[in-house]
Amino acid sequence: LASDLVVPATALASGTEYGAAALWIVDPDSNTVSRRPVTIESLSSTGYIVSNGIERGEIVVTAGVSFLREGQVVVPQLQ
């Protein structure tokens, strides 16, 4: 569907804290990251389709997710 949000596999973080999949979201005001659980609907040719947990327009970290910690300040490299 046109409203589906798709993220690359490199954006997915997993761990016992949230159970299954999670994404790191950047707060544009403070440039800090927070880990958020998401629901993965399925896999497409362009990435994972997220059905719950993020909103269109939010900044998702797509590289280096295994090195992040809650509240860490990052420098976004927007494309």
PQR file with spaces between the fields and no chain letter, atoms N, CA, C, O and H, PARSE charges and radii, in Angstrom:
ATOM       1  N    LEU     1       0.825   -1.197    0.000 -0.4000 1.5000
ATOM       2  CA   LEU     1       0.000    0.000    0.000 -0.0000 2.0000
ATOM       3  C    LEU     1       0.860    1.248    0.000  0.5500 1.7000
ATOM       4  O    LEU     1       2.006    1.206    0.448 -0.5500 1.4000
ATOM       5  N    ALA     2       0.338    2.338   -0.485 -0.4000 1.5000
ATOM       6  CA   ALA     2       1.081    3.584   -0.543 -0.0000 2.0000
ATOM       7  C    ALA     2       1.385    4.129    0.840  0.5500 1.7000
ATOM       8  O    ALA     2       2.346    4.881    1.003 -0.5500 1.4000
ATOM       9  H    ALA     2      -0.593    2.372   -0.849  0.4000 1.0000
ATOM      10  N    SER     3       0.591    3.770    1.844 -0.4000 1.5000
ATOM      11  CA   SER     3       0.792    4.291    3.194 -0.0000 2.0000
ATOM      12  C    SER     3       1.780    3.465    4.016  0.5500 1.7000
ATOM      13  O    SER     3       2.102    3.848    5.141 -0.5500 1.4000
ATOM      14  H    SER     3      -0.190    3.159    1.712  0.4000 1.0000
ATOM      15  N    ASP     4       2.267    2.344    3.486 -0.4000 1.5000
ATOM      16  CA   ASP     4       3.207    1.506    4.220 -0.0000 2.0000
ATOM      17  C    ASP     4       4.513    2.243    4.465  0.5500 1.7000
ATOM      18  O    ASP     4       4.993    2.982    3.605 -0.5500 1.4000
ATOM      19  H    ASP     4       2.005    2.033    2.573  0.4000 1.0000
ATOM      20  N    LEU     5       5.078    2.037    5.634 -0.4000 1.5000
ATOM      21  CA   LEU     5       6.388    2.580    5.958 -0.0000 2.0000
ATOM      22  C    LEU     5       7.394    1.443    5.848  0.5500 1.7000
ATOM      23  O    LEU     5       7.237    0.402    6.486 -0.5500 1.4000
ATOM      24  H    LEU     5       4.689    1.437    6.333  0.4000 1.0000
ATOM      25  N    VAL     6       8.418    1.646    5.043 -0.4000 1.5000
ATOM      26  CA   VAL     6       9.408    0.610    4.782 -0.0000 2.0000
ATOM      27  C    VAL     6      10.756    1.072    5.320  0.5500 1.7000
ATOM      28  O    VAL     6      11.173    2.203    5.070 -0.5500 1.4000
ATOM      29  H    VAL     6       8.545    2.492    4.526  0.4000 1.0000
ATOM      30  N    VAL     7      11.434    0.203    6.054 -0.4000 1.5000
ATOM      31  CA   VAL     7      12.761    0.499    6.579 -0.0000 2.0000
ATOM      32  C    VAL     7      13.734   -0.579    6.100  0.5500 1.7000
ATOM      33  O    VAL     7      13.339   -1.730    5.913 -0.5500 1.4000
ATOM      34  H    VAL     7      11.095   -0.716    6.257  0.4000 1.0000
ATOM      35  N    PRO     8      15.007   -0.212    5.900 -0.5600 1.5000
ATOM      36  CA   PRO     8      15.986   -1.224    5.509  0.2800 2.0000
ATOM      37  C    PRO     8      16.302   -2.158    6.669  0.5500 1.7000
ATOM      38  O    PRO     8      16.104   -1.807    7.832 -0.5500 1.4000
ATOM      39  N    ALA     9      16.787   -3.334    6.349 -0.4000 1.5000
ATOM      40  CA   ALA     9      17.126   -4.313    7.384 -0.0000 2.0000
ATOM      41  C    ALA     9      18.166   -3.769    8.359  0.5500 1.7000
ATOM      42  O    ALA     9      18.169   -4.156    9.527 -0.5500 1.4000
ATOM      43  H    ALA     9      16.948   -3.619    5.404  0.4000 1.0000
ATOM      44  N    THR    10      19.046   -2.881    7.904 -0.4000 1.5000
ATOM      45  CA   THR    10      20.088   -2.322    8.763 -0.0000 2.0000
ATOM      46  C    THR    10      19.533   -1.436    9.870  0.5500 1.7000
ATOM      47  O    THR    10      20.246   -1.135   10.827 -0.5500 1.4000
ATOM      48  H    THR    10      19.044   -2.566    6.955  0.4000 1.0000
ATOM      49  N    ALA    11      18.272   -1.011    9.759 -0.4000 1.5000
ATOM      50  CA   ALA    11      17.656   -0.154   10.773 -0.0000 2.0000
ATOM      51  C    ALA    11      17.103   -0.947   11.946  0.5500 1.7000
ATOM      52  O    ALA    11      16.877   -0.383   13.017 -0.5500 1.4000
ATOM      53  H    ALA    11      17.693   -1.256    8.981  0.4000 1.0000
ATOM      54  N    LEU    12      16.881   -2.238   11.765 -0.4000 1.5000
ATOM      55  CA   LEU    12      16.244   -3.040   12.816 -0.0000 2.0000
ATOM      56  C    LEU    12      17.212   -3.401   13.926  0.5500 1.7000
ATOM      57  O    LEU    12      18.328   -3.859   13.682 -0.5500 1.4000
ATOM      58  H    LEU    12      17.064   -2.696   10.896  0.4000 1.0000
ATOM      59  N    ALA    13      16.759   -3.183   15.146 -0.4000 1.5000
ATOM      60  CA   ALA    13      17.505   -3.589   16.327 -0.0000 2.0000
ATOM      61  C    ALA    13      16.669   -4.639   17.042  0.5500 1.7000
ATOM      62  O    ALA    13      15.441   -4.559   17.053 -0.5500 1.4000
ATOM      63  H    ALA    13      15.852   -2.811   15.344  0.4000 1.0000
ATOM      64  N    SER    14      17.318   -5.599   17.624 -0.4000 1.5000
ATOM      65  CA   SER    14      16.573   -6.608   18.377 -0.0000 2.0000
ATOM      66  C    SER    14      17.206   -6.748   19.743  0.5500 1.7000
ATOM      67  O    SER    14      18.344   -6.332   19.959 -0.5500 1.4000
ATOM      68  H    SER    14      18.315   -5.664   17.615  0.4000 1.0000
ATOM      69  N    GLY    15      16.479   -7.324   20.646 -0.4000 1.5000
ATOM      70  CA   GLY    15      17.007   -7.529   21.986 -0.0000 2.0000
ATOM      71  C    GLY    15      15.909   -7.909   22.944  0.5500 1.7000
ATOM      72  O    GLY    15      14.724   -7.812   22.626 -0.5500 1.4000
ATOM      73  H    GLY    15      15.555   -7.663   20.471  0.4000 1.0000
ATOM      74  N    THR    16      16.308   -8.338   24.105 -0.4000 1.5000
ATOM      75  CA   THR    16      15.335   -8.819   25.075 -0.0000 2.0000
ATOM      76  C    THR    16      14.557   -7.691   25.729  0.5500 1.7000
ATOM      77  O    THR    16      13.482   -7.926   26.280 -0.5500 1.4000
ATOM      78  H    THR    16      17.271   -8.417   24.363  0.4000 1.0000
ATOM      79  N    GLU    17      15.082   -6.461   25.680 -0.4000 1.5000
ATOM      80  CA   GLU    17      14.387   -5.363   26.344 -0.0000 2.0000
ATOM      81  C    GLU    17      12.985   -5.150   25.783  0.5500 1.7000
ATOM      82  O    GLU    17      12.050   -4.892   26.540 -0.5500 1.4000
ATOM      83  H    GLU    17      15.955   -6.270   25.232  0.4000 1.0000
ATOM      84  N    TYR    18      12.832   -5.255   24.475 -0.4000 1.5000
ATOM      85  CA   TYR    18      11.528   -5.055   23.856 -0.0000 2.0000
ATOM      86  C    TYR    18      10.993   -6.327   23.215  0.5500 1.7000
ATOM      87  O    TYR    18       9.897   -6.323   22.656 -0.5500 1.4000
ATOM      88  H    TYR    18      13.593   -5.465   23.860  0.4000 1.0000
ATOM      89  N    GLY    19      11.747   -7.405   23.289 -0.4000 1.5000
ATOM      90  CA   GLY    19      11.279   -8.631   22.668 -0.0000 2.0000
ATOM      91  C    GLY    19      11.741   -8.718   21.244  0.5500 1.7000
ATOM      92  O    GLY    19      12.872   -9.125   20.980 -0.5500 1.4000
ATOM      93  H    GLY    19      12.637   -7.408   23.743  0.4000 1.0000
ATOM      94  N    ALA    20      10.890   -8.345   20.320 -0.4000 1.5000
ATOM      95  CA   ALA    20      11.196   -8.517   18.903 -0.0000 2.0000
ATOM      96  C    ALA    20      11.913   -7.289   18.335  0.5500 1.7000
ATOM      97  O    ALA    20      12.945   -6.868   18.856 -0.5500 1.4000
ATOM      98  H    ALA    20       9.971   -8.014   20.534  0.4000 1.0000
ATOM      99  N    ALA    21      11.372   -6.737   17.291 -0.4000 1.5000
ATOM     100  CA   ALA    21      12.037   -5.665   16.553 -0.0000 2.0000
ATOM     101  C    ALA    21      11.861   -4.304   17.203  0.5500 1.7000
ATOM     102  O    ALA    21      10.855   -4.023   17.856 -0.5500 1.4000
ATOM     103  H    ALA    21      10.533   -7.079   16.867  0.4000 1.0000
ATOM     104  N    ALA    22      12.868   -3.471   17.004 -0.4000 1.5000
ATOM     105  CA   ALA    22      12.818   -2.086   17.478 -0.0000 2.0000
ATOM     106  C    ALA    22      13.599   -1.226   16.496  0.5500 1.7000
ATOM     107  O    ALA    22      14.452   -1.721   15.760 -0.5500 1.4000
ATOM     108  H    ALA    22      13.685   -3.699   16.474  0.4000 1.0000
ATOM     109  N    LEU    23      13.299    0.059   16.497 -0.4000 1.5000
ATOM     110  CA   LEU    23      14.025    1.031   15.694 -0.0000 2.0000
ATOM     111  C    LEU    23      14.552    2.115   16.622  0.5500 1.7000
ATOM     112  O    LEU    23      13.973    2.381   17.675 -0.5500 1.4000
ATOM     113  H    LEU    23      12.606    0.460   17.095  0.4000 1.0000
ATOM     114  N    TRP    24      15.653    2.736   16.223 -0.4000 1.5000
ATOM     115  CA   TRP    24      16.161    3.914   16.917 -0.0000 2.0000
ATOM     116  C    TRP    24      15.616    5.130   16.200  0.5500 1.7000
ATOM     117  O    TRP    24      15.795    5.280   14.991 -0.5500 1.4000
ATOM     118  H    TRP    24      16.123    2.521   15.367  0.4000 1.0000
ATOM     119  N    ILE    25      14.941    6.011   16.954 -0.4000 1.5000
ATOM     120  CA   ILE    25      14.327    7.218   16.404 -0.0000 2.0000
ATOM     121  C    ILE    25      15.104    8.432   16.921  0.5500 1.7000
ATOM     122  O    ILE    25      15.435    8.505   18.104 -0.5500 1.4000
ATOM     123  H    ILE    25      14.795    5.889   17.936  0.4000 1.0000
ATOM     124  N    VAL    26      15.393    9.388   16.022 -0.4000 1.5000
ATOM     125  CA   VAL    26      16.127   10.601   16.384 -0.0000 2.0000
ATOM     126  C    VAL    26      15.136   11.718   16.707  0.5500 1.7000
ATOM     127  O    VAL    26      14.228   12.003   15.926 -0.5500 1.4000
ATOM     128  H    VAL    26      15.124    9.329   15.061  0.4000 1.0000
ATOM     129  N    ASP    27      15.324   12.344   17.869 -0.4000 1.5000
ATOM     130  CA   ASP    27      14.556   13.539   18.225 -0.0000 2.0000
ATOM     131  C    ASP    27      15.243   14.712   17.538  0.5500 1.7000
ATOM     132  O    ASP    27      16.380   15.036   17.879 -0.5500 1.4000
ATOM     133  H    ASP    27      16.062   12.112   18.503  0.4000 1.0000
ATOM     134  N    PRO    28      14.581   15.360   16.575 -0.5600 1.5000
ATOM     135  CA   PRO    28      15.246   16.417   15.800  0.2800 2.0000
ATOM     136  C    PRO    28      15.584   17.666   16.619  0.5500 1.7000
ATOM     137  O    PRO    28      16.440   18.449   16.209 -0.5500 1.4000
ATOM     138  N    ASP    29      14.934   17.866   17.757 -0.4000 1.5000
ATOM     139  CA   ASP    29      15.219   19.032   18.587 -0.0000 2.0000
ATOM     140  C    ASP    29      16.497   18.874   19.402  0.5500 1.7000
ATOM     141  O    ASP    29      17.238   19.837   19.599 -0.5500 1.4000
ATOM     142  H    ASP    29      14.238   17.229   18.090  0.4000 1.0000
ATOM     143  N    SER    30      16.753   17.660   19.872 -0.4000 1.5000
ATOM     144  CA   SER    30      17.923   17.429   20.726 -0.0000 2.0000
ATOM     145  C    SER    30      18.987   16.544   20.079  0.5500 1.7000
ATOM     146  O    SER    30      20.080   16.387   20.624 -0.5500 1.4000
ATOM     147  H    SER    30      16.151   16.878   19.711  0.4000 1.0000
ATOM     148  N    ASN    31      18.671   15.965   18.913 -0.4000 1.5000
ATOM     149  CA   ASN    31      19.558   15.013   18.233 -0.0000 2.0000
ATOM     150  C    ASN    31      19.922   13.830   19.125  0.5500 1.7000
ATOM     151  O    ASN    31      21.024   13.289   19.032 -0.5500 1.4000
ATOM     152  H    ASN    31      17.783   16.093   18.471  0.4000 1.0000
ATOM     153  N    THR    32      18.986   13.432   19.992 -0.4000 1.5000
ATOM     154  CA   THR    32      19.194   12.242   20.808 -0.0000 2.0000
ATOM     155  C    THR    32      18.341   11.106   20.245  0.5500 1.7000
ATOM     156  O    THR    32      17.341   11.337   19.566 -0.5500 1.4000
ATOM     157  H    THR    32      18.091   13.872   20.067  0.4000 1.0000
ATOM     158  N    VAL    33      18.757    9.882   20.541 -0.4000 1.5000
ATOM     159  CA   VAL    33      18.039    8.725   20.027 -0.0000 2.0000
ATOM     160  C    VAL    33      17.276    8.026   21.138  0.5500 1.7000
ATOM     161  O    VAL    33      17.673    8.044   22.303 -0.5500 1.4000
ATOM     162  H    VAL    33      19.569    9.694   21.093  0.4000 1.0000
ATOM     163  N    SER    34      16.171    7.413   20.746 -0.4000 1.5000
ATOM     164  CA   SER    34      15.417    6.565   21.669 -0.0000 2.0000
ATOM     165  C    SER    34      14.999    5.308   20.912  0.5500 1.7000
ATOM     166  O    SER    34      14.657    5.350   19.731 -0.5500 1.4000
ATOM     167  H    SER    34      15.848    7.398   19.800  0.4000 1.0000
ATOM     168  N    ARG    35      15.038    4.217   21.619 -0.4000 1.5000
ATOM     169  CA   ARG    35      14.693    2.925   21.018 -0.0000 2.0000
ATOM     170  C    ARG    35      13.198    2.708   21.158  0.5500 1.7000
ATOM     171  O    ARG    35      12.623    2.892   22.231 -0.5500 1.4000
ATOM     172  H    ARG    35      15.316    4.183   22.579  0.4000 1.0000
ATOM     173  N    ARG    36      12.582    2.316   20.058 -0.4000 1.5000
ATOM     174  CA   ARG    36      11.129    2.154   20.068 -0.0000 2.0000
ATOM     175  C    ARG    36      10.744    0.806   19.459  0.5500 1.7000
ATOM     176  O    ARG    36      11.205    0.467   18.370 -0.5500 1.4000
ATOM     177  H    ARG    36      13.048    2.166   19.186  0.4000 1.0000
ATOM     178  N    PRO    37       9.900    0.033   20.155 -0.5600 1.5000
ATOM     179  CA   PRO    37       9.434   -1.234   19.581  0.2800 2.0000
ATOM     180  C    PRO    37       8.516   -0.969   18.394  0.5500 1.7000
ATOM     181  O    PRO    37       7.746   -0.009   18.384 -0.5500 1.4000
ATOM     182  N    VAL    38       8.615   -1.836   17.400 -0.4000 1.5000
ATOM     183  CA   VAL    38       7.783   -1.727   16.205 -0.0000 2.0000
ATOM     184  C    VAL    38       7.239   -3.096   15.831  0.5500 1.7000
ATOM     185  O    VAL    38       7.758   -4.129   16.253 -0.5500 1.4000
ATOM     186  H    VAL    38       9.241   -2.616   17.408  0.4000 1.0000
ATOM     187  N    THR    39       6.184   -3.078   15.033 -0.4000 1.5000
ATOM     188  CA   THR    39       5.614   -4.314   14.508 -0.0000 2.0000
ATOM     189  C    THR    39       5.983   -4.416   13.037  0.5500 1.7000
ATOM     190  O    THR    39       5.682   -3.525   12.243 -0.5500 1.4000
ATOM     191  H    THR    39       5.763   -2.238   14.690  0.4000 1.0000
ATOM     192  N    ILE    40       6.635   -5.507   12.690 -0.4000 1.5000
ATOM     193  CA   ILE    40       6.999   -5.755   11.295 -0.0000 2.0000
ATOM     194  C    ILE    40       5.878   -6.568   10.662  0.5500 1.7000
ATOM     195  O    ILE    40       5.545   -7.661   11.122 -0.5500 1.4000
ATOM     196  H    ILE    40       6.880   -6.231   13.336  0.4000 1.0000
ATOM     197  N    GLU    41       5.309   -6.018    9.605 -0.4000 1.5000
ATOM     198  CA   GLU    41       4.211   -6.684    8.897 -0.0000 2.0000
ATOM     199  C    GLU    41       4.730   -7.767    7.970  0.5500 1.7000
ATOM     200  O    GLU    41       4.243   -8.897    7.978 -0.5500 1.4000
ATOM     201  H    GLU    41       5.580   -5.131    9.232  0.4000 1.0000
ATOM     202  N    SER    42       5.739   -7.403    7.161 -0.4000 1.5000
ATOM     203  CA   SER    42       6.286   -8.364    6.209 -0.0000 2.0000
ATOM     204  C    SER    42       7.568   -7.806    5.607  0.5500 1.7000
ATOM     205  O    SER    42       7.998   -6.701    5.938 -0.5500 1.4000
ATOM     206  H    SER    42       6.135   -6.484    7.155  0.4000 1.0000
ATOM     207  N    LEU    43       8.165   -8.581    4.727 -0.4000 1.5000
ATOM     208  CA   LEU    43       9.373   -8.191    4.017 -0.0000 2.0000
ATOM     209  C    LEU    43       9.010   -7.914    2.574  0.5500 1.7000
ATOM     210  O    LEU    43       8.289   -8.695    1.952 -0.5500 1.4000
ATOM     211  H    LEU    43       7.816   -9.479    4.458  0.4000 1.0000
ATOM     212  N    SER    44       9.505   -6.802    2.029 -0.4000 1.5000
ATOM     213  CA   SER    44       9.282   -6.491    0.620 -0.0000 2.0000
ATOM     214  C    SER    44      10.635   -6.451   -0.079  0.5500 1.7000
ATOM     215  O    SER    44      11.666   -6.677    0.553 -0.5500 1.4000
ATOM     216  H    SER    44      10.091   -6.167    2.534  0.4000 1.0000
ATOM     217  N    SER    45      10.637   -6.172   -1.352 -0.4000 1.5000
ATOM     218  CA   SER    45      11.890   -6.107   -2.106 -0.0000 2.0000
ATOM     219  C    SER    45      12.733   -4.895   -1.699  0.5500 1.7000
ATOM     220  O    SER    45      13.926   -4.848   -1.999 -0.5500 1.4000
ATOM     221  H    SER    45       9.799   -5.988   -1.866  0.4000 1.0000
ATOM     222  N    THR    46      12.127   -3.916   -1.022 -0.4000 1.5000
ATOM     223  CA   THR    46      12.857   -2.705   -0.631 -0.0000 2.0000
ATOM     224  C    THR    46      13.168   -2.631    0.863  0.5500 1.7000
ATOM     225  O    THR    46      13.871   -1.715    1.290 -0.5500 1.4000
ATOM     226  H    THR    46      11.158   -3.954   -0.779  0.4000 1.0000
ATOM     227  N    GLY    47      12.673   -3.555    1.657 -0.4000 1.5000
ATOM     228  CA   GLY    47      12.950   -3.555    3.091 -0.0000 2.0000
ATOM     229  C    GLY    47      11.802   -4.146    3.872  0.5500 1.7000
ATOM     230  O    GLY    47      10.943   -4.835    3.322 -0.5500 1.4000
ATOM     231  H    GLY    47      12.102   -4.299    1.310  0.4000 1.0000
ATOM     232  N    TYR    48      11.797   -3.864    5.173 -0.4000 1.5000
ATOM     233  CA   TYR    48      10.752   -4.380    6.046 -0.0000 2.0000
ATOM     234  C    TYR    48       9.598   -3.394    6.133  0.5500 1.7000
ATOM     235  O    TYR    48       9.809   -2.192    6.299 -0.5500 1.4000
ATOM     236  H    TYR    48      12.494   -3.304    5.620  0.4000 1.0000
ATOM     237  N    ILE    49       8.385   -3.903    6.022 -0.4000 1.5000
ATOM     238  CA   ILE    49       7.187   -3.070    6.120 -0.0000 2.0000
ATOM     239  C    ILE    49       6.784   -3.009    7.590  0.5500 1.7000
ATOM     240  O    ILE    49       6.504   -4.031    8.215 -0.5500 1.4000
ATOM     241  H    ILE    49       8.214   -4.879    5.888  0.4000 1.0000
ATOM     242  N    VAL    50       6.760   -1.787    8.130 -0.4000 1.5000
ATOM     243  CA   VAL    50       6.434   -1.559    9.537 -0.0000 2.0000
ATOM     244  C    VAL    50       4.971   -1.146    9.629  0.5500 1.7000
ATOM     245  O    VAL    50       4.554   -0.168    9.009 -0.5500 1.4000
ATOM     246  H    VAL    50       6.987   -0.956    7.622  0.4000 1.0000
ATOM     247  N    SER    51       4.199   -1.893   10.403 -0.4000 1.5000
ATOM     248  CA   SER    51       2.765   -1.610   10.502 -0.0000 2.0000
ATOM     249  C    SER    51       2.395   -0.842   11.763  0.5500 1.7000
ATOM     250  O    SER    51       1.277   -0.337   11.871 -0.5500 1.4000
ATOM     251  H    SER    51       4.538   -2.688   10.907  0.4000 1.0000
ATOM     252  N    ASN    52       3.322   -0.745   12.724 -0.4000 1.5000
ATOM     253  CA   ASN    52       2.999   -0.068   13.980 -0.0000 2.0000
ATOM     254  C    ASN    52       4.291    0.337   14.671  0.5500 1.7000
ATOM     255  O    ASN    52       5.267   -0.412   14.661 -0.5500 1.4000
ATOM     256  H    ASN    52       4.229   -1.155   12.637  0.4000 1.0000
ATOM     257  N    GLY    53       4.298    1.529   15.274 -0.4000 1.5000
ATOM     258  CA   GLY    53       5.425    1.949   16.087 -0.0000 2.0000
ATOM     259  C    GLY    53       6.146    3.191   15.617  0.5500 1.7000
ATOM     260  O    GLY    53       6.853    3.820   16.404 -0.5500 1.4000
ATOM     261  H    GLY    53       3.504    2.138   15.283  0.4000 1.0000
ATOM     262  N    ILE    54       5.988    3.566   14.350 -0.4000 1.5000
ATOM     263  CA   ILE    54       6.593    4.797   13.854 -0.0000 2.0000
ATOM     264  C    ILE    54       5.573    5.569   13.033  0.5500 1.7000
ATOM     265  O    ILE    54       4.580    5.023   12.553 -0.5500 1.4000
ATOM     266  H    ILE    54       5.414    3.054   13.711  0.4000 1.0000
ATOM     267  N    GLU    55       5.850    6.843   12.893 -0.4000 1.5000
ATOM     268  CA   GLU    55       4.984    7.718   12.111 -0.0000 2.0000
ATOM     269  C    GLU    55       5.763    8.260   10.922  0.5500 1.7000
ATOM     270  O    GLU    55       6.981    8.429   10.992 -0.5500 1.4000
ATOM     271  H    GLU    55       6.656    7.287   13.283  0.4000 1.0000
ATOM     272  N    ARG    56       5.069    8.524    9.856 -0.4000 1.5000
ATOM     273  CA   ARG    56       5.690    9.129    8.685 -0.0000 2.0000
ATOM     274  C    ARG    56       6.351   10.446    9.091  0.5500 1.7000
ATOM     275  O    ARG    56       5.761   11.240    9.824 -0.5500 1.4000
ATOM     276  H    ARG    56       4.080    8.387    9.800  0.4000 1.0000
ATOM     277  N    GLY    57       7.578   10.676    8.613 -0.4000 1.5000
ATOM     278  CA   GLY    57       8.303   11.902    8.904 -0.0000 2.0000
ATOM     279  C    GLY    57       9.303   11.780   10.046  0.5500 1.7000
ATOM     280  O    GLY    57      10.161   12.648   10.209 -0.5500 1.4000
ATOM     281  H    GLY    57       8.057   10.031    8.018  0.4000 1.0000
ATOM     282  N    GLU    58       9.207   10.712   10.842 -0.4000 1.5000
ATOM     283  CA   GLU    58      10.177   10.536   11.912 -0.0000 2.0000
ATOM     284  C    GLU    58      11.520   10.116   11.320  0.5500 1.7000
ATOM     285  O    GLU    58      11.575    9.481   10.267 -0.5500 1.4000
ATOM     286  H    GLU    58       8.510   10.007   10.710  0.4000 1.0000
ATOM     287  N    ILE    59      12.606   10.480   12.012 -0.4000 1.5000
ATOM     288  CA   ILE    59      13.951   10.148   11.544 -0.0000 2.0000
ATOM     289  C    ILE    59      14.369    8.826   12.174  0.5500 1.7000
ATOM     290  O    ILE    59      14.453    8.703   13.396 -0.5500 1.4000
ATOM     291  H    ILE    59      12.562   10.996   12.868  0.4000 1.0000
ATOM     292  N    VAL    60      14.629    7.839   11.320 -0.4000 1.5000
ATOM     293  CA   VAL    60      15.010    6.495   11.755 -0.0000 2.0000
ATOM     294  C    VAL    60      16.497    6.289   11.475  0.5500 1.7000
ATOM     295  O    VAL    60      16.972    6.576   10.376 -0.5500 1.4000
ATOM     296  H    VAL    60      14.560    7.939   10.327  0.4000 1.0000
ATOM     297  N    VAL    61      17.229    5.791   12.472 -0.4000 1.5000
ATOM     298  CA   VAL    61      18.639    5.471   12.286 -0.0000 2.0000
ATOM     299  C    VAL    61      18.735    4.209   11.435  0.5500 1.7000
ATOM     300  O    VAL    61      18.074    3.210   11.722 -0.5500 1.4000
ATOM     301  H    VAL    61      16.843    5.558   13.365  0.4000 1.0000
ATOM     302  N    THR    62      19.558    4.255   10.389 -0.4000 1.5000
ATOM     303  CA   THR    62      19.659    3.105    9.485 -0.0000 2.0000
ATOM     304  C    THR    62      21.048    2.478    9.463  0.5500 1.7000
ATOM     305  O    THR    62      21.259    1.483    8.769 -0.5500 1.4000
ATOM     306  H    THR    62      20.095    5.066   10.156  0.4000 1.0000
ATOM     307  N    ALA    63      21.993    3.035   10.203 -0.4000 1.5000
ATOM     308  CA   ALA    63      23.346    2.467   10.244 -0.0000 2.0000
ATOM     309  C    ALA    63      23.908    2.592   11.649  0.5500 1.7000
ATOM     310  O    ALA    63      23.674    3.587   12.335 -0.5500 1.4000
ATOM     311  H    ALA    63      21.822    3.843   10.766  0.4000 1.0000
ATOM     312  N    GLY    64      24.645    1.583   12.069 -0.4000 1.5000
ATOM     313  CA   GLY    64      25.297    1.616   13.367 -0.0000 2.0000
ATOM     314  C    GLY    64      24.386    1.420   14.556  0.5500 1.7000
ATOM     315  O    GLY    64      24.725    1.827   15.668 -0.5500 1.4000
ATOM     316  H    GLY    64      24.835    0.775   11.512  0.4000 1.0000
ATOM     317  N    VAL    65      23.236    0.804   14.344 -0.4000 1.5000
ATOM     318  CA   VAL    65      22.244    0.684   15.423 -0.0000 2.0000
ATOM     319  C    VAL    65      22.754   -0.127   16.608  0.5500 1.7000
ATOM     320  O    VAL    65      22.294    0.083   17.731 -0.5500 1.4000
ATOM     321  H    VAL    65      22.961    0.473   13.441  0.4000 1.0000
ATOM     322  N    SER    66      23.679   -1.036   16.393 -0.4000 1.5000
ATOM     323  CA   SER    66      24.172   -1.857   17.502 -0.0000 2.0000
ATOM     324  C    SER    66      25.094   -1.075   18.439  0.5500 1.7000
ATOM     325  O    SER    66      25.417   -1.556   19.525 -0.5500 1.4000
ATOM     326  H    SER    66      24.053   -1.207   15.481  0.4000 1.0000
ATOM     327  N    PHE    67      25.517    0.116   18.035 -0.4000 1.5000
ATOM     328  CA   PHE    67      26.406    0.927   18.849 -0.0000 2.0000
ATOM     329  C    PHE    67      25.686    2.004   19.650  0.5500 1.7000
ATOM     330  O    PHE    67      26.325    2.733   20.410 -0.5500 1.4000
ATOM     331  H    PHE    67      25.254    0.507   17.153  0.4000 1.0000
ATOM     332  N    LEU    68      24.377    2.119   19.496 -0.4000 1.5000
ATOM     333  CA   LEU    68      23.624    3.196   20.136 -0.0000 2.0000
ATOM     334  C    LEU    68      23.159    2.822   21.535  0.5500 1.7000
ATOM     335  O    LEU    68      23.000    1.649   21.871 -0.5500 1.4000
ATOM     336  H    LEU    68      23.858    1.527   18.879  0.4000 1.0000
ATOM     337  N    ARG    69      22.945    3.863   22.342 -0.4000 1.5000
ATOM     338  CA   ARG    69      22.352    3.677   23.672 -0.0000 2.0000
ATOM     339  C    ARG    69      21.297    4.761   23.860  0.5500 1.7000
ATOM     340  O    ARG    69      21.363    5.817   23.230 -0.5500 1.4000
ATOM     341  H    ARG    69      23.074    4.816   22.068  0.4000 1.0000
ATOM     342  N    GLU    70      20.347    4.502   24.710 -0.4000 1.5000
ATOM     343  CA   GLU    70      19.236    5.412   24.965 -0.0000 2.0000
ATOM     344  C    GLU    70      19.749    6.800   25.352  0.5500 1.7000
ATOM     345  O    GLU    70      20.598    6.931   26.233 -0.5500 1.4000
ATOM     346  H    GLU    70      20.294    3.644   25.222  0.4000 1.0000
ATOM     347  N    GLY    71      19.225    7.839   24.683 -0.4000 1.5000
ATOM     348  CA   GLY    71      19.580    9.218   24.998 -0.0000 2.0000
ATOM     349  C    GLY    71      20.880    9.704   24.384  0.5500 1.7000
ATOM     350  O    GLY    71      21.269   10.851   24.601 -0.5500 1.4000
ATOM     351  H    GLY    71      18.535    7.732   23.967  0.4000 1.0000
ATOM     352  N    GLN    72      21.555    8.862   23.629 -0.4000 1.5000
ATOM     353  CA   GLN    72      22.822    9.248   23.015 -0.0000 2.0000
ATOM     354  C    GLN    72      22.601   10.362   22.009  0.5500 1.7000
ATOM     355  O    GLN    72      21.614   10.357   21.274 -0.5500 1.4000
ATOM     356  H    GLN    72      21.238    7.930   23.454  0.4000 1.0000
ATOM     357  N    VAL    73      23.526   11.324   21.975 -0.4000 1.5000
ATOM     358  CA   VAL    73      23.474   12.396   20.994 -0.0000 2.0000
ATOM     359  C    VAL    73      24.129   11.905   19.708  0.5500 1.7000
ATOM     360  O    VAL    73      25.210   11.317   19.735 -0.5500 1.4000
ATOM     361  H    VAL    73      24.328   11.328   22.572  0.4000 1.0000
ATOM     362  N    VAL    74      23.464   12.153   18.588 -0.4000 1.5000
ATOM     363  CA   VAL    74      23.971   11.734   17.283 -0.0000 2.0000
ATOM     364  C    VAL    74      23.996   12.940   16.349  0.5500 1.7000
ATOM     365  O    VAL    74      23.366   13.966   16.607 -0.5500 1.4000
ATOM     366  H    VAL    74      22.586   12.631   18.566  0.4000 1.0000
ATOM     367  N    VAL    75      24.744   12.784   15.254 -0.4000 1.5000
ATOM     368  CA   VAL    75      24.758   13.803   14.204 -0.0000 2.0000
ATOM     369  C    VAL    75      24.090   13.177   12.976  0.5500 1.7000
ATOM     370  O    VAL    75      24.713   12.382   12.272 -0.5500 1.4000
ATOM     371  H    VAL    75      25.256   11.950   15.044  0.4000 1.0000
ATOM     372  N    PRO    76      22.845   13.527   12.721 -0.5600 1.5000
ATOM     373  CA   PRO    76      22.127   12.916   11.584  0.2800 2.0000
ATOM     374  C    PRO    76      22.795   13.230   10.247  0.5500 1.7000
ATOM     375  O    PRO    76      23.213   14.361   10.000 -0.5500 1.4000
ATOM     376  N    GLN    77      22.888   12.227    9.402 -0.4000 1.5000
ATOM     377  CA   GLN    77      23.383   12.355    8.041 -0.0000 2.0000
ATOM     378  C    GLN    77      22.179   12.161    7.128  0.5500 1.7000
ATOM     379  O    GLN    77      21.974   11.072    6.592 -0.5500 1.4000
ATOM     380  H    GLN    77      22.549   11.308    9.603  0.4000 1.0000
ATOM     381  N    LEU    78      21.387   13.209    6.951 -0.4000 1.5000
ATOM     382  CA   LEU    78      20.150   13.098    6.186 -0.0000 2.0000
ATOM     383  C    LEU    78      20.445   13.015    4.707  0.5500 1.7000
ATOM     384  O    LEU    78      21.337   13.690    4.193 -0.5500 1.4000
ATOM     385  H    LEU    78      21.554   14.093    7.386  0.4000 1.0000
ATOM     386  N    GLN    79      19.678   12.173    4.031 -0.4000 1.5000
ATOM     387  CA   GLN    79      19.854   12.006    2.595 -0.0000 2.0000
ATOM     388  C    GLN    79      18.719   12.640    1.852  0.5500 1.7000
ATOM     389  O    GLN    79      18.689   12.603    0.622 -0.5500 1.4000
ATOM     390  H    GLN    79      18.953   11.625    4.449  0.4000 1.0000
